[in-house]
C-alpha cells in the first residue's frame, strides 16, 4: 500500500505549471529551487543528481550552451502526486525557416508539497538528442558557449 501523501490535483498542477514556466523562461535557478532540498533527479544520460544545490549546478551547466532551446509540452497526466509529461526538446531553425530540430523526452515529477518536487526522472534517447544537435549545428546553429557540458564530440576548428 502506498502511504505517501496525495495532494490536491490543483496544487500539483499549479506547481507543475510553475516549474515549467521557470524552464521555459530559462530561469534555471528558479527551476532548481522548485525541487526539494533532498530531491533526486534521475537524468539517464548524466546519472542521478542528488540535492537541490547539485541539481542547480548541473542544470545551469547543461543549459548554458543552449539557452535557445524550447520545451513545448505535447501532453501531460497528473495522477495523485505524480506528473508525467512529454516536453519536446526543440532548437530553433538557424536559417529562420521551418526545419524541425527536436527530440522527445518523457519527464516524471513527484510532488511533495509547498510547491516543490522531490523526484524527477527524464527519459529520452541520448543518441537521438546528439543527432539532432549535430544536425542543427551543421545547419548553422550556434552554441552559446563551450559544448563540453553536453558531452558532444565536436570536430576542432
DAZI-V167462 format. One record per backbone hydrogen bond with DSSP energy under -1.0 kcal/mol. CO is the residue of the C=O (numbers start at 1). NH is the residue of the N-H. If there is no record, write none. Layout:
((CO:NH) (CO:NH))
This chain:
((8:12) (9:13) (10:14) (11:15) (12:16) (13:17) (14:18) (15:19) (16:20) (17:21) (18:22) (19:23) (20:24) (21:25) (22:27) (23:26) (26:28) (27:31) (28:32) (29:33) (32:35) (34:117) (36:39) (37:52) (39:51) (40:120) (41:43) (41:49) (42:122) (43:47) (47:43) (49:41) (51:55) (52:56) (53:57) (54:58) (55:59) (56:60) (57:61) (58:62) (59:63) (60:64) (63:66) (65:144) (66:69) (70:90) (72:88) (75:86) (77:84) (79:82) (81:111) (82:79) (83:109) (84:77) (85:107) (86:74) (89:103) (90:70) (93:96) (101:91) (103:89) (106:123) (107:85) (108:121) (109:83) (110:118) (113:116) (116:112) (117:36) (118:40) (119:110) (120:42) (121:108) (122:44) (123:106) (125:129) (126:130) (127:131) (128:132) (129:133) (130:134) (131:135) (132:136) (133:137) (134:138) (135:139) (136:141) (137:140) (147:150) (147:152) (148:151) (152:154))
